[in-house]
Each structure stands twice: as C-alpha cells, then as structure tokens.
Amino acid sequence: MLNPAPTDHPVHELIQQRFSPKAFLKRAVDPATLQSLLEAARWAPSSFNEQPWAFIVATSDRPEDFERLLACLVPGNQSWAGQAPVLMLTVAKLAFDRNGRPNRHALHDIGLASAQLALEATGRGLAAHFMAGFDAEHARGTYDIPEGFEPVAAVAVGYPDKPEAPPGETREAGFAPRRRKPLKDFVFARKWGESAALAT
Ligand SMILES: Cc1cc2nc3c(=O)[nH]c(=O)nc-3n(C[C@H](O)[C@H](O)[C@H](O)COP(=O)(O)O)c2cc1C
C-alpha cells in the first residue's frame, strides 16, 4: 500500500488504500479499465434512480482533448494533474427528469458515483484525485454545458507514484500525512453536537 489511511477502526482495504496522489506513473489507462471505472460510477444509487451525473473524459493520448480539459483547472492543479494520463470533469443535472423540480440530492448522488469510481480505481491499482480547483464557467464554455447542469469537480486518474522526496528524505516521506477528525466530532445522538456513545 502506497499511503494507507491510519484508521481508528478496521475498514475494507479499498477504503484504507484510497488516497489522492499528486504524482502518477507514466502509464496509460487502457480503455477497458476506464470503462470499468465509469461502470462503477454508473451503478451508484441515486434519488429516484435519476442518475443525475455526467462525466467528461480526456486522455493524454489525445493531446488536444487533454489540453482542453487541463486548461479548465486552476494553475496550482494543472502543475501536477497534467502528469496524470486521464482527466475528467463531473457535471450534475440539477432538476429531476421526471418533473423538472430541483433535485436537492443531485450533488449527493454525483458524490456517490464519484466515490464508486474512486474505489473501483483503487481496486485496480489506480487512483482518482478530485479537484474543486477548476474554473466552472471556463468548463461550461469549453464543453457547451447547458443551463441546468452544474460542473461539480475535476478528477485526475492514473497509477499513483511516490512523490518527490524532500531533501535528505525517502520518497515515502513526501506523502502528506493522512488526517481525519475523530468520530466523536461528527457522530451524534439525541442532540446536535452531542457525541454518540459509540463514537467516544
Ligand atoms: C470535492 C473535492 C475537491 C478537492 N479539490 C482539490 C483541489 O482542487 N486540489 C487538490 O490538490 N486536492 C483537492 N482535493 C483532494 C483533497 O484535498 C483530499 O481528498 C483530502 O485532503 C483528503 O486526502 P485523501 O483523499 O488522500 O484521503 C479535493 C477533494 C474533493 C473530494
């Protein structure tokens, strides 16, 4: 495992293995693998089974397409995500197909689909690194994304590599520490803010 999560309780190894790398091997992701990642997203649950997600995909073997997606990212993300072999942009449909009303759970559902994609990627030795750092209006213009659809996140996908080492350190030391809030900070019972007994 490259950069495992130091969990407080046991979890499935896919969850322990998943992380957001900033370094990728120079190895292409074959189309069948990419199809499986998107298939994993496809089978996410969604409110009323509306599947309010779309994925725009660009691979580095098509440099013109890749550069178009890369140009949507903020410079701080372009610097590392440009090394990944695959970039994606997730887009949510904000209203229900069934009645045109606002779908309050569209972002929830695209998050679930994205999580499934990330775990499928992890299971295949790949990693998906999500990014809020992109220009949504630039993306809307680049891809003619219609009104009623919201660009949500960019994603870099590839085979993770060890980061460059700080001077005098091993390459493993280049990984950012994995940190999370403890369960007691966000698992409540009886009253908002009151930690559930099982979380203390
Ligand atoms: C919606 C979303 C937006 C994010 N935006 C960025 C980003 O713009 N740039 C970046 O380097 N990482 C970004 N991240 C990665 C997070 O910083 C990362 O998931 C978090 O630090 C936890 O690390 P881990 O994924 O390795 O467990 C984003 C993650 C998510 C889910």
The ligand as an SDF file (V2000), in Angstrom:
LIG
                    3D

 31 33  0  0  0  0  0  0  0  0999 V2000
  -14.6080   17.7150   -3.9970 C   0  0  0  0  0  0  0  0  0  0  0  0
  -13.1150   17.6900   -3.7430 C   0  0  0  0  0  0  0  0  0  0  0  0
  -12.3370   18.7550   -4.1370 C   0  0  0  0  0  0  0  0  0  0  0  0
  -10.9430   18.7220   -3.9900 C   0  0  0  0  0  0  0  0  0  0  0  0
  -10.1860   19.7390   -4.5270 N   0  0  0  0  0  0  0  0  0  0  0  0
   -8.8540   19.5970   -4.5780 C   0  0  0  0  0  0  0  0  0  0  0  0
   -8.0650   20.5090   -5.3290 C   0  0  0  0  0  0  0  0  0  0  0  0
   -8.5720   21.4230   -6.0030 O   0  0  0  0  0  0  0  0  0  0  0  0
   -6.7120   20.3260   -5.3320 N   0  0  0  0  0  0  0  0  0  0  0  0
   -6.1110   19.3030   -4.6440 C   0  0  0  0  0  0  0  0  0  0  0  0
   -4.8830   19.1980   -4.7100 O   0  0  0  0  0  0  0  0  0  0  0  0
   -6.8390   18.4010   -3.9380 N   0  0  0  0  0  0  0  0  0  0  0  0
   -8.1940   18.5150   -3.9010 C   0  0  0  0  0  0  0  0  0  0  0  0
   -8.9540   17.5680   -3.2360 N   0  0  0  0  0  0  0  0  0  0  0  0
   -8.3100   16.4450   -2.5300 C   0  0  0  0  0  0  0  0  0  0  0  0
   -8.4320   16.6260   -1.0230 C   0  0  0  0  0  0  0  0  0  0  0  0
   -7.5400   17.6170   -0.5830 O   0  0  0  0  0  0  0  0  0  0  0  0
   -8.1840   15.2560   -0.3540 C   0  0  0  0  0  0  0  0  0  0  0  0
   -9.2040   14.3620   -0.7170 O   0  0  0  0  0  0  0  0  0  0  0  0
   -8.1190   15.3920    1.1620 C   0  0  0  0  0  0  0  0  0  0  0  0
   -7.0100   16.1610    1.5670 O   0  0  0  0  0  0  0  0  0  0  0  0
   -8.0170   14.0400    1.8440 C   0  0  0  0  0  0  0  0  0  0  0  0
   -6.9170   13.3270    1.3490 O   0  0  0  0  0  0  0  0  0  0  0  0
   -7.0710   11.8520    0.7650 P   0  0  0  0  0  0  0  0  0  0  0  0
   -8.0630   11.9220   -0.3840 O   0  0  0  0  0  0  0  0  0  0  0  0
   -5.6970   11.4630    0.2770 O   0  0  0  0  0  0  0  0  0  0  0  0
   -7.5850   10.9840    1.8650 O   0  0  0  0  0  0  0  0  0  0  0  0
  -10.3370   17.6120   -3.3540 C   0  0  0  0  0  0  0  0  0  0  0  0
  -11.1430   16.5370   -2.9200 C   0  0  0  0  0  0  0  0  0  0  0  0
  -12.5080   16.5680   -3.1220 C   0  0  0  0  0  0  0  0  0  0  0  0
  -13.3280   15.3660   -2.7200 C   0  0  0  0  0  0  0  0  0  0  0  0
  1  2  1  0
  2  3  1  0
  2 30  2  0
  3  4  2  0
  4  5  1  0
  4 28  1  0
  5  6  2  0
  6  7  1  0
  6 13  1  0
  7  8  2  0
  7  9  1  0
  9 10  1  0
 10 11  2  0
 10 12  1  0
 12 13  2  0
 13 14  1  0
 14 15  1  0
 14 28  1  0
 15 16  1  0
 16 17  1  0
 16 18  1  0
 18 19  1  0
 18 20  1  0
 20 21  1  0
 20 22  1  0
 22 23  1  0
 23 24  1  0
 24 25  2  0
 24 26  1  0
 24 27  1  0
 28 29  2  0
 29 30  1  0
 30 31  1  0
M  END
$$$$
